[in-house]
């Protein structure tokens, strides 16, 4: 398990803090910001929906 001082977690928290600050800590604006990004980069978002995942082929032993 990673500690609270993990550099990656620290960078993620800092980025989230900046986004919240830019949105004046308004939850509606934060959600709108992320929704806009989601639409903009829709082709990059992975889905875990089973409908989009091709069936697995049986293992050959």
C-alpha positions as CSV (number, residue, x, y, z in Angstrom):
1,X,0.0,0.0,0.0
2,X,1.3,3.4,-0.9
3,X,1.8,6.1,1.8
4,X,0.1,9.4,2.0
5,X,3.3,11.0,0.8
6,X,3.4,9.2,-2.6
7,X,4.5,11.7,-5.3
8,X,1.8,10.6,-7.8
9,X,-1.0,11.0,-5.2
10,X,0.4,14.4,-4.3
11,X,0.4,15.5,-7.9
12,X,-3.2,14.3,-8.4
13,X,-4.4,16.1,-5.2
14,X,-2.7,19.3,-6.3
15,X,-4.3,19.1,-9.8
16,X,-7.7,18.6,-8.2
17,X,-7.1,21.5,-5.8
18,X,-6.2,23.8,-8.7
19,X,-9.3,22.8,-10.7
20,X,-11.5,23.4,-7.6
21,X,-9.9,26.7,-7.0
22,X,-10.4,27.8,-10.6
23,X,-14.0,26.9,-10.3
24,X,-14.2,29.0,-7.1
25,X,-14.9,25.7,-5.1
26,X,-18.4,25.6,-6.6
27,X,-19.4,21.9,-7.0
28,X,-21.6,22.6,-10.0
29,X,-18.8,24.4,-11.8
30,X,-16.4,21.6,-11.0
31,X,-18.8,19.0,-12.4
32,X,-19.4,21.1,-15.5
33,X,-15.7,21.4,-16.0
34,X,-15.1,17.7,-15.8
35,X,-18.2,17.0,-18.0
36,X,-16.8,19.3,-20.6
37,X,-13.4,17.5,-20.5
38,X,-15.2,14.2,-20.7
39,X,-17.0,15.2,-23.9
40,X,-13.8,16.8,-25.4
41,X,-11.8,13.6,-24.8
42,X,-14.6,11.0,-25.3
43,X,-12.4,9.0,-27.7
44,X,-9.8,8.5,-25.0
45,X,-12.1,7.3,-22.2
46,X,-12.1,3.6,-21.6
47,X,-15.3,1.9,-20.7
48,X,-15.7,-1.2,-18.6
49,X,-19.0,-2.0,-20.1
50,X,-19.2,-5.6,-21.1
51,X,-21.2,-4.8,-24.2
52,X,-18.2,-3.1,-25.8
53,X,-15.7,-5.7,-24.8
54,X,-15.2,-8.5,-27.3
55,X,-15.6,-12.0,-25.9
56,X,-12.5,-13.8,-24.7
57,X,-11.3,-16.7,-26.7
58,X,-10.8,-20.0,-24.9
59,X,-7.3,-20.7,-23.7
60,X,-5.5,-23.5,-25.6
61,X,-3.8,-25.7,-23.1
